[in-house]
Amino acid sequence: MKKTLVIGSTVADVLINVDHLPSHEEDINPKSQKLALGGCAYNVSNVLRQMKVPYVLFSPVGTGLFGEFVREQLKKQDIIPAMNPKEENGCCYCLVDANGDRTFMAVHGAEYHFYPEWFETLNPEAFDSIYVCGLEIEEETGFCIIDFLKKCTKQTICFAPGARIRSIPRERMEQMMDIHPIVHLNAREASAFLKSTAAIKDLAEKLHQRTGNTVIITDGVRGAVCLSREGYIEMPAARAVQKDGTGAGDSHLAAFIALRKIGRTNAESMRIASLYSAAVVETEGAALKDSRAADLLKQIL
């Protein structure tokens, strides 16, 4: 099995639990705070690791307090960053309210910036699939990621635009769509990009017409849909008591990628991805502990 190349950020998440989001000039006392490893690319790679699918995490780690935290946490997993720029890492403040809904405030640093010479070290033939997040495409240096992807004509490219989809320059979004990726996003993101309040099936059809490839749209407790050449799938949401929504989308896409690589159908992959992401929202932070992931996978695979 060839590897999956995971392009994007590995971030120090500052998890802050609050009763509610503060209003203008309001003072509140958070219930707790915690520093954890996160970032879309790391979250995806971590699920691939837990599902024993080979991958390469292509994620820069810079300097400063948060950079050193990320480097030390990766070292515990025997991961050595391929890129070590001198720029400082930022962090992501994850506000989680009493309902488990999360709001992000990200300070972007070295972990979000990529450069053309880094991609010269990669051999596309070593990979059969590539994951890329929209947050890095949005950055000024995002053009070099697109330039690399244009050369990867034999690989399956999975694109997660993310919540800031409307902040990605339109020209770059069009370039990404021209690459014909599998697109994974939630209903709010799909509506924002298409500037439409149409039903989720109609949104999926419009995106599928544009990319010619699989489209997955998640919609919280209403479940998820998948439209591909195999047909249209509506997958009910798995039951979950939401504690923290951080990383739910990342885990859903990562599980789908892993399952497709081992030969599962879209329907099977969607069902298991739903169960996996449900377990993540019942957990504080963006990742399941290895022991919890192992127990879960025994049950659902």
LINDAZI-V558371 format. One record per pair of residues at least 12 apart in sequence whose C-alpha atoms are under 7 Angstrom apart, sorted by sequence separation. I is the first residue (numbers start at 1). GAP is how many residues later the second one is. If there is no record, write none. Layout:
i=I gap=GAP
i=I gap=GAP
//
This chain:
i=18 gap=12
i=45 gap=12
i=92 gap=12
i=93 gap=12
i=214 gap=12
i=215 gap=12
i=223 gap=12
i=224 gap=12
i=17 gap=13
i=18 gap=13
i=92 gap=13
i=93 gap=13
i=187 gap=13
i=190 gap=13
i=204 gap=13
i=214 gap=13
i=215 gap=13
i=223 gap=13
i=224 gap=13
i=256 gap=13
i=16 gap=14
i=17 gap=14
i=92 gap=14
i=214 gap=14
i=222 gap=14
i=223 gap=14
i=256 gap=14
i=17 gap=15
i=91 gap=15
i=92 gap=15
i=213 gap=15
i=222 gap=15
i=16 gap=16
i=17 gap=16
i=91 gap=16
i=221 gap=16
i=16 gap=17
i=90 gap=17
i=91 gap=17
i=256 gap=17
i=15 gap=18
i=16 gap=18
i=90 gap=18
i=255 gap=18
i=14 gap=19
i=15 gap=19
i=90 gap=19
i=14 gap=20
i=15 gap=20
i=61 gap=20
i=89 gap=20
i=14 gap=21
i=60 gap=21
i=67 gap=21
i=88 gap=21
i=89 gap=21
i=252 gap=21
i=13 gap=22
i=14 gap=22
i=59 gap=22
i=60 gap=22
i=61 gap=22
i=62 gap=22
i=67 gap=22
i=87 gap=22
i=88 gap=22
i=89 gap=22
i=159 gap=22
i=252 gap=22
i=12 gap=23
i=13 gap=23
i=60 gap=23
i=61 gap=23
i=62 gap=23
i=63 gap=23
i=66 gap=23
i=87 gap=23
i=113 gap=23
i=158 gap=23
i=159 gap=23
i=160 gap=23
i=162 gap=23
i=204 gap=23
i=12 gap=24
i=13 gap=24
i=58 gap=24
i=59 gap=24
i=60 gap=24
i=61 gap=24
i=62 gap=24
i=63 gap=24
i=64 gap=24
i=66 gap=24
i=112 gap=24
i=157 gap=24
i=158 gap=24
i=159 gap=24
i=160 gap=24
i=161 gap=24
i=165 gap=24
i=252 gap=24
i=12 gap=25
i=13 gap=25
i=62 gap=25
i=63 gap=25
i=64 gap=25
i=66 gap=25
i=85 gap=25
i=130 gap=25
i=156 gap=25
i=157 gap=25
i=158 gap=25
i=159 gap=25
i=160 gap=25
i=251 gap=25
i=252 gap=25
i=11 gap=26
i=12 gap=26
i=62 gap=26
i=63 gap=26
i=113 gap=26
i=115 gap=26
i=129 gap=26
i=130 gap=26
i=131 gap=26
i=132 gap=26
i=133 gap=26
i=134 gap=26
i=163 gap=26
i=166 gap=26
i=251 gap=26
i=11 gap=27
i=62 gap=27
i=114 gap=27
i=128 gap=27
i=129 gap=27
i=130 gap=27
i=131 gap=27
i=132 gap=27
i=133 gap=27
i=134 gap=27
i=135 gap=27
i=166 gap=27
i=10 gap=28
i=11 gap=28
i=61 gap=28
i=113 gap=28
i=114 gap=28
i=116 gap=28
i=124 gap=28
i=127 gap=28
i=128 gap=28
i=129 gap=28
i=130 gap=28
i=131 gap=28
i=132 gap=28
i=133 gap=28
i=134 gap=28
i=165 gap=28
i=272 gap=28
i=10 gap=29
i=115 gap=29
i=119 gap=29
i=133 gap=29
i=138 gap=29
i=150 gap=29
i=248 gap=29
i=9 gap=30
i=138 gap=30
i=146 gap=30
i=181 gap=30
i=187 gap=30
i=9 gap=31
i=10 gap=31
i=134 gap=31
i=137 gap=31
i=138 gap=31
i=180 gap=31
i=182 gap=31
i=183 gap=31
i=184 gap=31
i=185 gap=31
i=186 gap=31
i=187 gap=31
i=8 gap=32
i=9 gap=32
i=10 gap=32
i=180 gap=32
i=181 gap=32
i=182 gap=32
i=183 gap=32
i=184 gap=32
i=185 gap=32
i=186 gap=32
i=187 gap=32
i=248 gap=32
i=8 gap=33
i=9 gap=33
i=37 gap=33
i=177 gap=33
i=178 gap=33
i=180 gap=33
i=182 gap=33
i=183 gap=33
i=184 gap=33
i=185 gap=33
i=186 gap=33
i=248 gap=33
i=7 gap=34
i=177 gap=34
i=233 gap=34
i=6 gap=35
i=235 gap=35
i=246 gap=35
i=235 gap=36
i=238 gap=36
i=245 gap=36
i=237 gap=37
i=238 gap=37
i=244 gap=37
i=240 gap=38
i=243 gap=38
i=244 gap=38
i=6 gap=39
i=239 gap=39
i=240 gap=39
i=242 gap=39
i=243 gap=39
i=244 gap=39
i=246 gap=39
i=247 gap=39
i=238 gap=40
i=242 gap=40
i=243 gap=40
i=244 gap=40
i=246 gap=40
i=247 gap=40
i=241 gap=41
i=243 gap=41
i=244 gap=41
i=240 gap=42
i=62 gap=48
i=10 gap=49
i=61 gap=49
i=62 gap=49
i=4 gap=50
i=5 gap=50
i=6 gap=50
i=7 gap=50
i=8 gap=50
i=9 gap=50
i=60 gap=50
i=61 gap=50
i=3 gap=51
i=4 gap=51
i=5 gap=51
i=6 gap=51
i=7 gap=51
i=8 gap=51
i=9 gap=51
i=60 gap=51
i=3 gap=52
i=4 gap=52
i=5 gap=52
i=6 gap=52
i=7 gap=52
i=59 gap=52
i=3 gap=53
i=5 gap=53
i=12 gap=54
i=12 gap=58
i=11 gap=59
i=184 gap=69
i=21 gap=76
i=18 gap=77
i=20 gap=77
i=13 gap=78
i=14 gap=78
i=15 gap=78
i=16 gap=78
i=17 gap=78
i=18 gap=78
i=19 gap=78
i=20 gap=78
i=12 gap=79
i=13 gap=79
i=14 gap=79
i=15 gap=79
i=16 gap=79
i=17 gap=79
i=18 gap=79
i=19 gap=79
i=11 gap=80
i=12 gap=80
i=13 gap=80
i=14 gap=80
i=15 gap=80
i=16 gap=80
i=17 gap=80
i=18 gap=80
i=11 gap=81
i=13 gap=81
i=40 gap=93
i=11 gap=100
i=10 gap=101
i=9 gap=102
i=9 gap=103
i=8 gap=104
i=5 gap=122
i=3 gap=123
i=4 gap=123
i=2 gap=124
i=3 gap=124
i=4 gap=124
i=5 gap=124
i=6 gap=124
i=7 gap=124
i=8 gap=124
i=2 gap=125
i=3 gap=125
i=4 gap=125
i=5 gap=125
i=6 gap=125
i=7 gap=125
i=8 gap=125
i=2 gap=126
i=4 gap=126
i=5 gap=126
i=6 gap=126
i=8 gap=128
i=100 gap=142
i=102 gap=142
i=100 gap=143
i=101 gap=143
i=102 gap=143
i=99 gap=144
i=100 gap=144
i=101 gap=144
i=102 gap=144
i=100 gap=145
i=96 gap=148
i=43 gap=204
i=47 gap=204
i=53 gap=205
i=44 gap=206
i=48 gap=206
i=43 gap=207
i=44 gap=207
i=47 gap=207
i=51 gap=207
i=43 gap=208
i=47 gap=208
i=40 gap=210
i=44 gap=210
i=48 gap=210
i=50 gap=240
i=43 gap=243
i=50 gap=243
i=43 gap=244
i=38 gap=248
//
